[in-house]
Amino acid sequence: MGPLIRLRTRMPKRLAMLLLCLLAPVASAQDEEEKPSLSPDKKWAFRFVEEQPAIVRAESGEVVLKLQGEDSALTAETGKVLWAPDSRRLAFNYRAGGRYYTCAVYELAGSEWKVLPDLESNTPQVEKIIARAEQRDRKRLGVTKTAYRRRISDEWRVRRWIDVDSFEALAISSGSVIVDKKTEDVDYIGGAVLLTVKCDNKGGWKIARLRELSDADLEKLSKETEE
């Protein structure tokens, strides 16, 4: 049996759920050009302008905000906006690399759109939770702490707005390690965290809740995504 077949047959439930979440439907640039994503108040729209993601005034088409990742072809293929219920904030999810998805959150301050502090670089506690989850996997598999980890995928994504000030985000990291050097057989390690984030109306935010996700949690989220 070749390595590729072995990888597929050994895929555990956890990784299967991670990949289901990762492969959530995304809008293409062509789709957004044909059907711009309007804000709830109909004042703003998400469009690709010259293949770059932007927020424009719905009536005039004037660009008021260029979103992060505008120089990436992957962004144009995968970028998607989630509007807060009152249209004062938005989350932009996009693919920034072959195995990397990320997000940015913006809010309307007066008459100007501004980006909020980055989620990934400002939540070290999430990194610690995922690191602990991966260490448990290594222990379960009998793999040392220093064994090489091949990245499969990393994702930071806003799932939904809970209310006008709060949103729910998902952080996922998955990788593979060799568990048998003779056969080069591999298995998977990784972790996932669900964050509840509350904006402070001062250009910042704080973490209201962090929860490590179990296999059952991931399965539930993947079903919600499919729906």
FIKOLZA-1660 file (N, C-alpha, C; in steps of 0.1 Angstrom, whole numbers, plus 5000, padded with zeros to 4 digits):
% residues 227
   i   px   py   pz ch aa at
   1 5008 4988 5000  A  M  N
   1 5000 5000 5000  A  M CA
   1 5009 5012 5000  A  M  C
   2 5006 5022 4991  A  G  N
   2 5015 5034 4990  A  G CA
   2 5011 5044 5001  A  G  C
   3 5020 5054 5003  A  P  N
   3 5019 5064 5013  A  P CA
   3 5006 5072 5012  A  P  C
   4 5002 5075 5000  A  L  N
   4 4990 5083 4998  A  L CA
   4 4977 5076 5003  A  L  C
   5 4976 5063 5000  A  I  N
   5 4965 5055 5004  A  I CA
   5 4965 5054 5019  A  I  C
   6 4977 5052 5025  A  R  N
   6 4978 5051 5039  A  R CA
   6 4974 5064 5046  A  R  C
   7 4977 5075 5041  A  L  N
   7 4973 5088 5047  A  L CA
   7 4958 5088 5047  A  L  C
   8 4951 5085 5037  A  R  N
   8 4937 5086 5036  A  R CA
   8 4930 5076 5045  A  R  C
   9 4935 5064 5046  A  T  N
   9 4928 5054 5054  A  T CA
   9 4930 5057 5069  A  T  C
  10 4941 5064 5073  A  R  N
  10 4944 5066 5087  A  R CA
  10 4938 5079 5092  A  R  C
  11 4931 5087 5083  A  M  N
  11 4926 5100 5087  A  M CA
  11 4916 5099 5099  A  M  C
  12 4919 5104 5110  A  P  N
  12 4910 5103 5122  A  P CA
  12 4898 5113 5120  A  P  C
  13 4888 5111 5129  A  K  N
  13 4876 5119 5128  A  K CA
  13 4880 5134 5131  A  K  C
  14 4889 5137 5140  A  R  N
  14 4892 5150 5142  A  R CA
  14 4897 5158 5130  A  R  C
  15 4906 5152 5122  A  L  N
  15 4911 5158 5110  A  L CA
  15 4900 5160 5100  A  L  C
  16 4892 5149 5099  A  A  N
  16 4881 5150 5089  A  A CA
  16 4872 5162 5092  A  A  C
  17 4869 5164 5105  A  M  N
  17 4861 5176 5109  A  M CA
  17 4868 5189 5106  A  M  C
  18 4881 5189 5109  A  L  N
  18 4888 5201 5106  A  L CA
  18 4888 5205 5091  A  L  C
  19 4889 5195 5083  A  L  N
  19 4889 5198 5069  A  L CA
  19 4876 5202 5064  A  L  C
  20 4865 5196 5070  A  L  N
  20 4852 5200 5066  A  L CA
  20 4849 5215 5069  A  L  C
  21 4854 5219 5080  A  C  N
  21 4853 5233 5084  A  C CA
  21 4861 5242 5074  A  C  C
  22 4873 5237 5071  A  L  N
  22 4882 5245 5063  A  L CA
  22 4876 5246 5049  A  L  C
  23 4869 5236 5044  A  L  N
  23 4864 5237 5030  A  L CA
  23 4850 5243 5029  A  L  C
  24 4847 5251 5039  A  A  N
  24 4834 5258 5039  A  A CA
  24 4833 5266 5026  A  A  C
  25 4820 5267 5020  A  P  N
  25 4819 5275 5008  A  P CA
  25 4824 5289 5009  A  P  C
  26 4830 5294 4998  A  V  N
  26 4835 5308 4998  A  V CA
  26 4831 5314 4985  A  V  C
  27 4830 5327 4985  A  A  N
  27 4825 5334 4973  A  A CA
  27 4837 5337 4963  A  A  C
  28 4835 5336 4950  A  S  N
  28 4845 5339 4941  A  S CA
  28 4844 5354 4937  A  S  C
  29 4855 5359 4931  A  A  N
  29 4855 5373 4927  A  A CA
  29 4843 5375 4917  A  A  C
  30 4842 5366 4907  A  Q  N
  30 4831 5367 4897  A  Q CA
  30 4817 5368 4904  A  Q  C
  31 4815 5359 4914  A  D  N
  31 4802 5359 4921  A  D CA
  31 4800 5373 4927  A  D  C
  32 4810 5378 4934  A  E  N
  32 4808 5391 4941  A  E CA
  32 4806 5402 4931  A  E  C
  33 4812 5402 4919  A  E  N
  33 4810 5412 4910  A  E CA
  33 4796 5412 4905  A  E  C
  34 4790 5400 4903  A  E  N
  34 4777 5399 4898  A  E CA
  34 4766 5402 4909  A  E  C
  35 4769 5398 4922  A  K  N
  35 4760 5400 4933  A  K CA
  35 4768 5405 4945  A  K  C
  36 4770 5418 4945  A  P  N
  36 4777 5424 4956  A  P CA
  36 4771 5421 4970  A  P  C
  37 4779 5419 4980  A  S  N
  37 4774 5416 4993  A  S CA
  37 4770 5429 5000  A  S  C
  38 4757 5432 5000  A  L  N
  38 4752 5445 5007  A  L CA
  38 4752 5444 5022  A  L  C
  39 4755 5455 5028  A  S  N
  39 4754 5456 5043  A  S CA
  39 4739 5455 5046  A  S  C
  40 4735 5452 5058  A  P  N
  40 4721 5451 5062  A  P CA
  40 4714 5465 5060  A  P  C
  41 4721 5476 5062  A  D  N
  41 4714 5489 5060  A  D CA
  41 4714 5493 5045  A  D  C
  42 4720 5485 5036  A  K  N
  42 4721 5488 5022  A  K CA
  42 4729 5500 5018  A  K  C
  43 4737 5505 5027  A  K  N
  43 4746 5516 5024  A  K CA
  43 4759 5512 5019  A  K  C
  44 4764 5500 5022  A  W  N
  44 4777 5496 5018  A  W CA
  44 4776 5483 5010  A  W  C
  45 4787 5480 5003  A  A  N
  45 4787 5468 4995  A  A CA
  45 4801 5463 4994  A  A  C
  46 4803 5450 4994  A  F  N
  46 4816 5443 4992  A  F CA
  46 4817 5439 4977  A  F  C
  47 4827 5445 4971  A  R  N
  47 4830 5442 4957  A  R CA
  47 4845 5440 4954  A  R  C
  48 4848 5434 4943  A  F  N
  48 4861 5433 4939  A  F CA
  48 4863 5444 4928  A  F  C
  49 4872 5453 4931  A  V  N
  49 4874 5464 4922  A  V CA
  49 4888 5462 4916  A  V  C
  50 4889 5459 4903  A  E  N
  50 4901 5456 4896  A  E CA
  50 4908 5444 4903  A  E  C
  51 4900 5434 4906  A  E  N
  51 4904 5422 4913  A  E CA
  51 4909 5423 4927  A  E  C
  52 4906 5435 4933  A  Q  N
  52 4910 5437 4947  A  Q CA
  52 4897 5438 4955  A  Q  C
  53 4897 5432 4967  A  P  N
  53 4885 5433 4976  A  P CA
  53 4884 5446 4982  A  P  C
  54 4872 5452 4982  A  A  N
  54 4870 5465 4987  A  A CA
  54 4855 5467 4992  A  A  C
  55 4854 5477 5001  A  I  N
  55 4840 5481 5005  A  I CA
  55 4837 5494 4998  A  I  C
  56 4826 5495 4992  A  V  N
  56 4822 5506 4984  A  V CA
  56 4809 5512 4989  A  V  C
  57 4806 5524 4985  A  R  N
  57 4793 5530 4988  A  R CA
  57 4783 5523 4978  A  R  C
  58 4772 5518 4983  A  A  N
  58 4763 5510 4975  A  A CA
  58 4757 5518 4963  A  A  C
  59 4754 5531 4966  A  E  N
  59 4748 5539 4955  A  E CA
  59 4758 5543 4944  A  E  C
  60 4769 5548 4948  A  S  N
  60 4779 5554 4939  A  S CA
  60 4790 5544 4934  A  S  C
  61 4792 5534 4942  A  G  N
  61 4803 5525 4939  A  G CA
  61 4817 5530 4943  A  G  C
  62 4817 5542 4950  A  E  N
  62 4830 5548 4954  A  E CA
  62 4837 5538 4965  A  E  C
  63 4849 5536 4962  A  V  N
  63 4857 5527 4972  A  V CA
  63 4860 5535 4984  A  V  C
  64 4856 5529 4996  A  V  N
  64 4859 5536 5009  A  V CA
  64 4869 5528 5017  A  V  C
  65 4871 5516 5014  A  L  N
  65 4880 5507 5021  A  L CA
  65 4886 5496 5013  A  L  C
  66 4899 5495 5012  A  K  N
  66 4905 5484 5006  A  K CA
  66 4909 5473 5017  A  K  C
  67 4904 5461 5014  A  L  N
  67 4905 5451 5025  A  L CA
  67 4919 5444 5024  A  L  C
  68 4923 5439 5035  A  Q  N
  68 4936 5432 5036  A  Q CA
  68 4936 5420 5026  A  Q  C
  69 4949 5418 5021  A  G  N
  69 4950 5407 5011  A  G CA
  69 4947 5411 4997  A  G  C
  70 4946 5424 4994  A  E  N
  70 4942 5428 4981  A  E CA
  70 4952 5424 4970  A  E  C
  71 4964 5421 4973  A  D  N
  71 4974 5418 4963  A  D CA
  71 4975 5403 4960  A  D  C
  72 4967 5395 4966  A  S  N
  72 4967 5381 4964  A  S CA
  72 4956 5375 4955  A  S  C
  73 4960 5367 4946  A  A  N
  73 4950 5361 4937  A  A CA
  73 4941 5352 4945  A  A  C
  74 4947 5345 4955  A  L  N
  74 4939 5337 4964  A  L CA
  74 4928 5344 4971  A  L  C
  75 4931 5357 4975  A  T  N
  75 4921 5365 4981  A  T CA
  75 4909 5368 4972  A  T  C
  76 4912 5371 4960  A  A  N
  76 4902 5373 4950  A  A CA
  76 4893 5361 4948  A  A  C
  77 4899 5349 4949  A  E  N
  77 4891 5337 4947  A  E CA
  77 4883 5333 4959  A  E  C
  78 4887 5337 4971  A  T  N
  78 4881 5331 4983  A  T CA
  78 4875 5341 4993  A  T  C
  79 4878 5354 4991  A  G  N
  79 4874 5364 5001  A  G CA
  79 4859 5365 5003  A  G  C
  80 4855 5366 5015  A  K  N
  80 4840 5367 5019  A  K CA
  80 4838 5376 5031  A  K  C
  81 4828 5384 5030  A  V  N
  81 4825 5394 5041  A  V CA
  81 4813 5389 5049  A  V  C
  82 4814 5391 5062  A  L  N
  82 4803 5389 5071  A  L CA
  82 4800 5402 5078  A  L  C
  83 4788 5407 5076  A  W  N
  83 4784 5420 5082  A  W CA
  83 4778 5419 5096  A  W  C
  84 4781 5428 5105  A  A  N
  84 4774 5429 5117  A  A CA
  84 4760 5434 5115  A  A  C
  85 4751 5430 5124  A  P  N
  85 4736 5434 5122  A  P CA
  85 4734 5448 5119  A  P  C
  86 4742 5457 5125  A  D  N
  86 4739 5472 5124  A  D CA
  86 4748 5478 5113  A  D  C
  87 4755 5470 5106  A  S  N
  87 4764 5475 5094  A  S CA
  87 4776 5483 5098  A  S  C
  88 4778 5484 5111  A  R  N
  88 4790 5492 5116  A  R CA
  88 4803 5484 5116  A  R  C
  89 4802 5471 5115  A  R  N
  89 4814 5463 5115  A  R CA
  89 4813 5452 5105  A  R  C
  90 4824 5447 5100  A  L  N
  90 4824 5436 5091  A  L CA
  90 4836 5427 5094  A  L  C
  91 4835 5414 5091  A  A  N
  91 4846 5405 5091  A  A CA
  91 4849 5400 5077  A  A  C
  92 4862 5400 5074  A  F  N
  92 4866 5396 5061  A  F CA
  92 4875 5383 5062  A  F  C
  93 4869 5372 5057  A  N  N
  93 4877 5359 5057  A  N CA
  93 4883 5357 5043  A  N  C
  94 4895 5352 5043  A  Y  N
  94 4902 5350 5030  A  Y CA
  94 4913 5340 5032  A  Y  C
  95 4917 5334 5020  A  R  N
  95 4928 5325 5020  A  R CA
  95 4940 5333 5016  A  R  C
  96 4950 5332 5025  A  A  N
  96 4962 5340 5023  A  A CA
  96 4974 5332 5019  A  A  C
  97 4973 5319 5017  A  G  N
  97 4983 5310 5013  A  G CA
  97 4978 5296 5010  A  G  C
  98 4986 5288 5004  A  G  N
  98 4981 5275 5000  A  G CA
  98 4975 5267 5012  A  G  C
  99 4980 5269 5024  A  R  N
  99 4976 5261 5036  A  R CA
  99 4972 5270 5047  A  R  C
 100 4968 5282 5044  A  Y  N
 100 4966 5293 5054  A  Y CA
 100 4954 5301 5051  A  Y  C
 101 4944 5301 5060  A  Y  N
 101 4933 5310 5059  A  Y CA
 101 4933 5320 5071  A  Y  C
 102 4929 5332 5069  A  T  N
 102 4929 5342 5080  A  T CA
 102 4918 5352 5078  A  T  C
 103 4917 5361 5087  A  C  N
 103 4906 5371 5087  A  C CA
 103 4910 5384 5092  A  C  C
 104 4902 5394 5089  A  A  N
 104 4904 5408 5095  A  A CA
 104 4890 5413 5098  A  A  C
 105 4890 5421 5109  A  V  N
 105 4877 5428 5113  A  V CA
 105 4878 5443 5112  A  V  C
 106 4868 5449 5107  A  Y  N
 106 4868 5464 5105  A  Y CA
 106 4856 5470 5112  A  Y  C
 107 4857 5483 5116  A  E  N
 107 4846 5490 5121  A  E CA
 107 4845 5504 5116  A  E  C
 108 4833 5509 5115  A  L  N
 108 4831 5523 5111  A  L CA
 108 4833 5532 5122  A  L  C
 109 4843 5540 5122  A  A  N
 109 4846 5550 5132  A  A CA
 109 4843 5564 5127  A  A  C
 110 4831 5569 5130  A  G  N
 110 4827 5582 5124  A  G CA
 110 4823 5579 5110  A  G  C
 111 4831 5585 5101  A  S  N
 111 4828 5583 5086  A  S CA
 111 4839 5575 5080  A  S  C
 112 4848 5569 5088  A  E  N
 112 4860 5562 5083  A  E CA
 112 4860 5547 5087  A  E  C
 113 4863 5538 5078  A  W  N
 113 4864 5524 5082  A  W CA
 113 4879 5522 5086  A  W  C
 114 4880 5515 5097  A  K  N
 114 4893 5512 5103  A  K CA
 114 4894 5497 5107  A  K  C
 115 4906 5491 5105  A  V  N
 115 4908 5477 5109  A  V CA
 115 4911 5476 5124  A  V  C
 116 4905 5466 5130  A  L  N
 116 4907 5463 5144  A  L CA
 116 4920 5455 5146  A  L  C
 117 4925 5454 5158  A  P  N
 117 4937 5446 5160  A  P CA
 117 4935 5432 5156  A  P  C
 118 4946 5426 5150  A  D  N
 118 4946 5413 5144  A  D CA
 118 4943 5402 5155  A  D  C
 119 4934 5393 5152  A  L  N
 119 4930 5383 5162  A  L CA
 119 4942 5373 5164  A  L  C
 120 4948 5368 5154  A  E  N
 120 4958 5358 5156  A  E CA
 120 4970 5362 5164  A  E  C
 121 4975 5374 5161  A  S  N
 121 4987 5379 5168  A  S CA
 121 4984 5384 5182  A  S  C
 122 4972 5386 5186  A  N  N
 122 4968 5391 5199  A  N CA
 122 4961 5382 5208  A  N  C
 123 4962 5369 5205  A  T  N
 123 4956 5359 5214  A  T CA
 123 4965 5347 5216  A  T  C
 124 4976 5350 5224  A  P  N
 124 4986 5339 5227  A  P CA
 124 4979 5328 5234  A  P  C
 125 4968 5330 5242  A  Q  N
 125 4962 5319 5249  A  Q CA
 125 4956 5309 5239  A  Q  C
 126 4952 5313 5227  A  V  N
 126 4948 5303 5217  A  V CA
 126 4959 5294 5213  A  V  C
 127 4970 5300 5210  A  E  N
 127 4982 5292 5206  A  E CA
 127 4986 5282 5217  A  E  C
 128 4985 5286 5230  A  K  N
 128 4988 5277 5240  A  K CA
 128 4978 5265 5241  A  K  C
 129 4965 5268 5239  A  I  N
 129 4955 5257 5239  A  I CA
 129 4958 5247 5228  A  I  C
 130 4961 5252 5216  A  I  N
 130 4963 5243 5205  A  I CA
 130 4976 5235 5207  A  I  C
 131 4986 5242 5212  A  A  N
 131 4999 5235 5215  A  A CA
 131 4997 5224 5225  A  A  C
 132 4989 5226 5235  A  R  N
 132 4986 5215 5245  A  R CA
 132 4978 5204 5238  A  R  C
 133 4969 5207 5229  A  A  N
 133 4962 5197 5222  A  A CA
 133 4971 5188 5213  A  A  C
 134 4980 5195 5207  A  E  N
 134 4990 5188 5198  A  E CA
 134 4999 5179 5207  A  E  C
 135 5003 5184 5218  A  Q  N
 135 5011 5176 5227  A  Q CA
 135 5004 5164 5232  A  Q  C
 136 4991 5165 5235  A  R  N
 136 4984 5153 5239  A  R CA
 136 4983 5143 5227  A  R  C
 137 4982 5148 5215  A  D  N
 137 4982 5139 5203  A  D CA
 137 4996 5132 5202  A  D  C
 138 5006 5139 5204  A  R  N
 138 5020 5133 5203  A  R CA
 138 5022 5122 5213  A  R  C
 139 5017 5125 5225  A  K  N
 139 5018 5115 5236  A  K CA
 139 5010 5103 5233  A  K  C
 140 4998 5105 5228  A  R  N
 140 4990 5094 5224  A  R CA
 140 4996 5085 5213  A  R  C
 141 5003 5092 5204  A  L  N
 141 5009 5085 5192  A  L CA
 141 5023 5080 5195  A  L  C
 142 5029 5083 5207  A  G  N
 142 5042 5079 5210  A  G CA
 142 5053 5087 5203  A  G  C
 143 5050 5099 5199  A  V  N
 143 5059 5107 5191  A  V CA
 143 5065 5118 5200  A  V  C
 144 5078 5120 5199  A  T  N
 144 5086 5129 5207  A  T CA
 144 5081 5144 5204  A  T  C
 145 5084 5153 5214  A  K  N
 145 5081 5167 5213  A  K CA
 145 5089 5173 5201  A  K  C
 146 5100 5168 5198  A  T  N
 146 5109 5174 5187  A  T CA
 146 5106 5168 5173  A  T  C
 147 5098 5158 5172  A  A  N
 147 5095 5152 5159  A  A CA
 147 5090 5162 5150  A  A  C
 148 5095 5161 5137  A  Y  N
 148 5091 5171 5127  A  Y CA
 148 5076 5171 5125  A  Y  C
 149 5070 5183 5124  A  R  N
 149 5055 5184 5122  A  R CA
 149 5054 5191 5108  A  R  C
 150 5047 5184 5099  A  R  N
 150 5044 5189 5086  A  R CA
 150 5030 5196 5087  A  R  C
 151 5030 5209 5083  A  R  N
 151 5017 5216 5084  A  R CA
 151 5008 5212 5073  A  R  C
 152 4995 5209 5077  A  I  N
 152 4985 5206 5068  A  I CA
 152 4977 5218 5065  A  I  C
 153 4972 5225 5076  A  S  N
 153 4965 5237 5073  A  S CA
 153 4963 5245 5087  A  S  C
 154 4963 5258 5085  A  D  N
 154 4960 5267 5097  A  D CA
 154 4949 5276 5092  A  D  C
 155 4940 5279 5101  A  E  N
 155 4928 5287 5098  A  E CA
 155 4924 5296 5110  A  E  C
 156 4922 5309 5107  A  W  N
 156 4915 5318 5116  A  W CA
 156 4903 5324 5108  A  W  C
 157 4891 5322 5113  A  R  N
 157 4879 5326 5105  A  R CA
 157 4868 5330 5115  A  R  C
 158 4862 5342 5111  A  V  N
 158 4850 5346 5118  A  V CA
 158 4838 5338 5113  A  V  C
 159 4831 5331 5122  A  R  N
 159 4820 5323 5118  A  R CA
 159 4807 5331 5117  A  R  C
 160 4805 5340 5127  A  R  N
 160 4792 5347 5127  A  R CA
 160 4792 5358 5136  A  R  C
 161 4783 5368 5134  A  W  N
 161 4781 5379 5144  A  W CA
 161 4770 5374 5154  A  W  C
 162 4773 5375 5166  A  I  N
 162 4764 5372 5177  A  I CA
 162 4754 5383 5179  A  I  C
 163 4759 5395 5179  A  D  N
 163 4751 5407 5180  A  D CA
 163 4759 5419 5174  A  D  C
 164 4755 5431 5176  A  V  N
 164 4762 5442 5170  A  V CA
 164 4776 5444 5174  A  V  C
 165 4780 5439 5186  A  D  N
 165 4793 5441 5192  A  D CA
 165 4801 5429 5193  A  D  C
 166 4795 5417 5192  A  S  N
 166 4802 5405 5195  A  S CA
 166 4802 5395 5183  A  S  C
 167 4813 5388 5181  A  F  N
 167 4813 5378 5170  A  F CA
 167 4820 5365 5175  A  F  C
 168 4818 5354 5168  A  E  N
 168 4824 5341 5171  A  E CA
 168 4834 5338 5160  A  E  C
 169 4846 5334 5165  A  A  N
 169 4857 5331 5155  A  A CA
 169 4862 5317 5158  A  A  C
 170 4868 5311 5148  A  L  N
 170 4873 5297 5149  A  L CA
 170 4888 5297 5145  A  L  C
 171 4896 5291 5154  A  A  N
 171 4910 5289 5151  A  A CA
 171 4913 5274 5150  A  A  C
 172 4919 5270 5139  A  I  N
 172 4922 5256 5137  A  I CA
 172 4936 5254 5132  A  I  C
 173 4943 5244 5138  A  S  N
 173 4957 5241 5133  A  S CA
 173 4958 5226 5132  A  S  C
 174 4962 5221 5120  A  S  N
 174 4964 5206 5118  A  S CA
 174 4977 5203 5111  A  S  C
 175 4983 5192 5116  A  G  N
 175 4996 5188 5110  A  G CA
 175 4997 5173 5110  A  G  C
 176 5008 5169 5104  A  S  N
 176 5011 5154 5105  A  S CA
 176 5025 5151 5109  A  S  C
 177 5027 5140 5116  A  V  N
 177 5040 5136 5121  A  V CA
 177 5042 5121 5117  A  V  C
 178 5055 5118 5114  A  I  N
 178 5058 5104 5111  A  I CA
 178 5058 5096 5124  A  I  C
 179 5050 5085 5124  A  V  N
 179 5049 5076 5136  A  V CA
 179 5057 5063 5135  A  V  C
 180 5061 5060 5123  A  D  N
 180 5069 5048 5121  A  D CA
 180 5080 5052 5110  A  D  C
 181 5092 5053 5114  A  K  N
 181 5103 5058 5105  A  K CA
 181 5106 5047 5094  A  K  C
 182 5104 5034 5098  A  K  N
 182 5107 5024 5088  A  K CA
 182 5097 5024 5076  A  K  C
 183 5084 5026 5079  A  T  N
 183 5074 5026 5069  A  T CA
 183 5070 5040 5064  A  T  C
 184 5075 5050 5072  A  E  N
 184 5072 5064 5069  A  E CA
 184 5057 5066 5070  A  E  C
 185 5050 5058 5079  A  D  N
 185 5036 5060 5081  A  D CA
 185 5034 5072 5090  A  D  C
 186 5023 5079 5087  A  V  N
 186 5020 5092 5094  A  V CA
 186 5007 5091 5101  A  V  C
 187 5005 5100 5111  A  D  N
 187 4993 5103 5117  A  D CA
 187 4991 5118 5120  A  D  C
 188 4980 5122 5125  A  Y  N
 188 4977 5136 5125  A  Y CA
 188 4976 5141 5139  A  Y  C
 189 4980 5154 5141  A  I  N
 189 4979 5161 5153  A  I CA
 189 4973 5175 5150  A  I  C
 190 4967 5181 5160  A  G  N
 190 4960 5194 5158  A  G CA
 190 4951 5198 5169  A  G  C
 191 4945 5209 5168  A  G  N
 191 4936 5214 5178  A  G CA
 191 4927 5225 5172  A  G  C
 192 4916 5228 5179  A  A  N
 192 4907 5238 5174  A  A CA
 192 4901 5246 5186  A  A  C
 193 4899 5259 5185  A  V  N
 193 4894 5267 5195  A  V CA
 193 4883 5276 5190  A  V  C
 194 4873 5277 5198  A  L  N
 194 4862 5286 5194  A  L CA
 194 4863 5299 5203  A  L  C
 195 4863 5311 5197  A  L  N
 195 4865 5323 5205  A  L CA
 195 4852 5331 5204  A  L  C
 196 4848 5337 5215  A  T  N
 196 4837 5347 5215  A  T CA
 196 4844 5360 5218  A  T  C
 197 4843 5370 5209  A  V  N
 197 4850 5382 5209  A  V CA
 197 4840 5394 5210  A  V  C
 198 4843 5403 5219  A  K  N
 198 4834 5415 5221  A  K CA
 198 4842 5428 5218  A  K  C
 199 4837 5436 5208  A  C  N
 199 4843 5448 5205  A  C CA
 199 4840 5459 5215  A  C  C
 200 4850 5468 5218  A  D  N
 200 4848 5477 5229  A  D CA
 200 4844 5491 5225  A  D  C
 201 4841 5493 5212  A  N  N
 201 4837 5506 5207  A  N CA
 201 4848 5517 5209  A  N  C
 202 4860 5513 5211  A  K  N
 202 4871 5522 5212  A  K CA
 202 4883 5518 5203  A  K  C
 203 4879 5510 5193  A  G  N
 203 4889 5506 5183  A  G CA
 203 4896 5493 5187  A  G  C
 204 4891 5486 5197  A  G  N
 204 4897 5474 5201  A  G CA
 204 4886 5463 5204  A  G  C
 205 4891 5452 5211  A  W  N
 205 4882 5441 5214  A  W CA
 205 4888 5434 5226  A  W  C
 206 4880 5425 5232  A  K  N
 206 4885 5416 5242  A  K CA
 206 4879 5402 5241  A  K  C
 207 4886 5392 5245  A  I  N
 207 4881 5378 5245  A  I CA
 207 4871 5376 5256  A  I  C
 208 4858 5373 5253  A  A  N
 208 4848 5370 5263  A  A CA
 208 4848 5356 5267  A  A  C
 209 4852 5347 5258  A  R  N
 209 4852 5333 5261  A  R CA
 209 4861 5325 5251  A  R  C
 210 4868 5315 5256  A  L  N
 210 4876 5306 5248  A  L CA
 210 4872 5292 5251  A  L  C
 211 4870 5284 5241  A  R  N
 211 4867 5270 5244  A  R CA
 211 4873 5260 5234  A  R  C
 212 4881 5251 5239  A  E  N
 212 4887 5241 5231  A  E CA
 212 4876 5232 5225  A  E  C
 213 4877 5228 5213  A  L  N
 213 4867 5220 5206  A  L CA
 213 4870 5206 5206  A  L  C
 214 4860 5197 5209  A  S  N
 214 4862 5183 5209  A  S CA
 214 4858 5178 5195  A  S  C
 215 4860 5165 5193  A  D  N
 215 4855 5159 5180  A  D CA
 215 4841 5162 5178  A  D  C
 216 4833 5160 5188  A  A  N
 216 4818 5162 5187  A  A CA
 216 4815 5176 5184  A  A  C
 217 4822 5185 5190  A  D  N
 217 4820 5200 5187  A  D CA
 217 4823 5203 5172  A  D  C
 218 4834 5197 5167  A  L  N
 218 4838 5200 5153  A  L CA
 218 4827 5194 5143  A  L  C
 219 4822 5182 5147  A  E  N
 219 4812 5176 5139  A  E CA
 219 4800 5184 5138  A  E  C
 220 4796 5190 5149  A  K  N
 220 4784 5198 5150  A  K CA
 220 4786 5211 5141  A  K  C
 221 4798 5217 5142  A  L  N
 221 4801 5229 5135  A  L CA
 221 4801 5226 5120  A  L  C
 222 4807 5215 5116  A  S  N
 222 4807 5211 5102  A  S CA
 222 4793 5209 5096  A  S  C
 223 4784 5204 5104  A  K  N
 223 4770 5202 5099  A  K CA
 223 4763 5216 5098  A  K  C
 224 4766 5225 5107  A  E  N
 224 4761 5238 5106  A  E CA
 224 4766 5245 5094  A  E  C
 225 4778 5243 5091  A  T  N
 225 4785 5249 5079  A  T CA
 225 4778 5244 5066  A  T  C
 226 4775 5231 5066  A  E  N
 226 4769 5225 5054  A  E CA
 226 4755 5230 5052  A  E  C
 227 4748 5233 5063  A  E  N
 227 4735 5238 5062  A  E CA
 227 4734 5253 5057  A  E  C
% end
